[in-house]
């Protein structure tokens, strides 16, 4: 069950993919981590999918990651008279905090935190930016705005506020209930939507209490302003280009994507690039050339994972979409310029001993032609540090913790195996060689690199590097 690529694939589960047979087909096609989108579906629906994935994991003998994606606070207009109004450029409209059957003079916007935070000059973007309004005045009971780009405003359409930081927790009551349910199920990752500031992650960590890894979804301009702190506090990051592409100009998204991916690589945190990667494949058996190039760009950037959303959740060709993404990744990683691009964007000089050991392992493995780097890891940190270097050979991570093996399904280049703790140097050598041979990473008389922390079974101590000869006897 080896993947002959380094970047990982995340696939969203939905009506098109929730059946156990389809989940198995998607896994065999290349999915490493499944995303459960709690914006849709009931708890019973997600519980059935979770059970099916864990049964598949037991059947195949391979760890499979499960990511719970929380909905977050959805800001929407209220109920409008006749269900919709059409506004034209230059028109003046008003928003009010409550009321029903609104019109252009009193469009319901039942979010008092907006009235407290929005300022003249800020923009309100409705229906994914199709309607753009600039605020001209505000008080506690009314926001007046000029229409910049006209269109239709209909009931319950979403509202984005790119220039406004709201005094709003990213965890709604629904999210808190969903989070408790997901943690009880045993999800491996929790994705937090609409992160605005570092404090949002502190609040989420306080609820998760280490039971799952925390993924910060970067989709607000304010998150970009605090990117370094958000990356430091998160366990992983998602470049959520859907809402991000609404709230910042389209032409800024590619550069911001590169900034986020690089920041995560420097911090040895997994990063997922998401949204519309193969969007044409929702209803077509092949992507556009631009979409194929988009996936390849994320791979050249050094992303740990790329994600399918509607393509696998509700599309007509979910397995084809995974197979296509797998082929694009593999072909990109085999391209003659890939290694030069990845090396050129490397972390540079290492300033801590654990990172230096991990970097040295990658360099030494390349120098002696080692087919694999074996990393003993109790928390996943050692494997992540080696992955930060983006070595040419695969990383075989051996961990006693089943949860860690599942979380490593998001980390670039890592093939995770669960095995009992090692206690001596001799255990380390014999276990590394036996598993490397059994998993078909190496054969006699190859030399492999083994990285571990001593004392053994202590998280965060990457301090030992050894070259081991595979004995053919």
Number of C-alpha atoms within 10 A of each C-alpha: 11 10 18 13 19 26 25 27 24 26 30 26 26 23 14 19 25 22 15 16 12 15 23 21 16 23 23 16 19 25 27 25 27 25 23 28 19 19 14 13 12 10 14 9 14 22 15 13 22 20 13 18 23 15 14 19 17 12 10 14 12 19 25 25 25 29 25 26 23 25 20 21 16 15 17 18 24 24 22 21 14 11 14 18 16 12 20 14 14 13 14 18 19 21 23 24 20 18 14 15 15 24 20 18 13 20 27 25 25 19 16 13 14 21 20 14 14 21 18 13 14 18 24 23 21 24 19 16 19 13 21 21 25 19 20 17 16 19 12 12 12 19 23 20 24 23 21 19 17 17 17 14 22 19 19 19 17 17 19 22 20 19 18 18 17 15 11 15 17 23 22 15 12 14 20 16 12 21 24 13 15 26 18 10 13 15 23 24 27 26 27 26 24 27 25 28 20 19 14 20 23 14 13 21 18 9 14 17 10 9 16 23 21 23 27 29 26 26 24 27 22 18 22 19 12 13 20 15 15 27 27 15 18 23 22 26 24 27 25 22 24 13 19 24 20 21 22 17 9 11 9 11 17 14 9 16 20 18 15 23 23 20 19 28 26 16 17 25 26 27 29 26 25 21 19 20 27 28 20 17 23 22 15 16 15 17 19 14 9 11 17 18 16 17 23 21 16 23 24 20 20 26 28 29 25 26 29 27 23 25 31 29 22 18 22 18 19 30 25 18 28 26 16 20 26 22 15 18 26 18 13 20 21 12 10 9 11 17 16 11 13 18 15 10 16 15 18 11 9 13 8 8 12 20 22 17 21 28 23 16 25 25 15 18 22 17 9 13 15 22 20 23 31 32 31 30 29 25 21 25 21 26 32 27 23 29 25 26 24 25 23 21 18 23 28 23 28 29 24 18 17 14 22 25 28 25 24 28 29 28 29 27 28 30 23 28 22 18 16 10 18 18 12 11 13 10 11 19 18 14 19 25 24 15 17 21 14 11 14 10 21 19 18 12 11 17 21 26 25 24 26 27 20 16 14 18 18 13 15 16 19 27 17 15 18 14 17 16 16 20 12 8 5
